[in-house]
Amino acid sequence: MGRPAGKRILVTGAGGDLGSAVARAYLAEGAKVVLTSRGPTRIEALAGDFDPKRAIALSSVAVRPAAGR
């Protein structure tokens, strides 16, 4: 696999230490990154450190469907 420059990368868990380090590494290599996490605070701060054309933050929560459906 080549360098991630110009590629689009989805980083789940970007609000944690490891996820934010992965996101920063991809951004440093020139990738465009979508940062996802259950809480918006840390990923919004992380995305704010970079060009908004290269990093966006999306808070997400996975839920189970209600029983009996």
Backbone torsions as a table, in degrees:
resi	resn	phi	psi	omega
1	MET	NA	138.4	-180.0
2	GLY	-82.6	-171.4	178.7
3	ARG	-66.2	151.3	-178.0
4	PRO	-81.4	1.8	-178.5
5	ALA	-53.8	127.9	178.7
6	GLY	82.4	-8.5	179.4
7	LYS	-87.2	162.5	177.2
8	ARG	-106.3	128.2	-175.3
9	ILE	-123.8	134.4	173.9
10	LEU	-102.6	120.2	179.4
11	VAL	-111.1	110.3	176.2
12	THR	-86.4	149.8	-179.2
13	GLY	70.8	26.1	-176.8
14	ALA	-68.9	-10.4	177.0
15	GLY	-79.7	-13.0	178.9
16	GLY	-91.9	172.9	-177.9
17	ASP	-62.9	-47.5	-178.6
18	LEU	-67.9	-46.1	-179.7
19	GLY	-61.3	-40.6	179.3
20	SER	-69.5	-33.6	176.9
21	ALA	-66.3	-40.7	177.4
22	VAL	-63.0	-46.4	179.6
23	ALA	-59.9	-45.7	179.1
24	ARG	-61.4	-39.0	179.5
25	ALA	-64.4	-45.6	178.4
26	TYR	-64.1	-41.9	178.3
27	LEU	-63.0	-39.4	178.4
28	ALA	-64.4	-27.5	178.7
29	GLU	-87.0	-0.8	175.7
30	GLY	97.4	10.1	178.7
31	ALA	-79.5	161.1	169.2
32	LYS	-97.4	133.2	-170.2
33	VAL	-127.2	134.7	170.5
34	VAL	-103.8	120.7	-177.9
35	LEU	-98.5	124.6	177.4
36	THR	-123.1	148.8	178.9
37	SER	-167.2	163.6	177.7
38	ARG	-72.6	-28.7	179.9
39	GLY	-114.4	134.1	-174.2
40	PRO	-78.4	-22.3	-169.7
41	THR	-59.1	-53.6	-176.1
42	ARG	-69.7	-38.4	-178.4
43	ILE	-73.5	-31.9	175.6
44	GLU	-65.5	-40.0	177.1
45	ALA	-65.0	-41.9	178.8
46	LEU	-63.9	-47.1	179.5
47	ALA	-62.3	-34.1	179.8
48	GLY	-65.5	-17.7	177.8
49	ASP	-78.0	-9.2	-173.7
50	PHE	-127.3	166.2	176.8
51	ASP	-57.5	127.5	-178.4
52	PRO	-63.8	-13.3	174.9
53	LYS	-80.7	-10.2	-177.9
54	ARG	-115.6	-18.7	-178.1
55	ALA	-141.8	126.2	174.9
56	ILE	-128.5	152.4	-178.5
57	ALA	-111.9	132.7	176.1
58	LEU	-130.9	116.0	175.8
59	SER	-82.1	136.4	-177.9
60	SER	-142.4	151.3	176.4
61	VAL	-135.9	123.8	176.1
62	ALA	-88.0	133.4	178.8
63	VAL	-128.6	155.2	175.2
64	ARG	-88.8	142.4	175.8
65	PRO	-64.7	153.1	179.7
66	ALA	-61.6	143.5	179.4
67	ALA	-63.8	145.8	175.5
68	GLY	88.6	5.5	177.4
69	ARG	-92.9	NA	NA
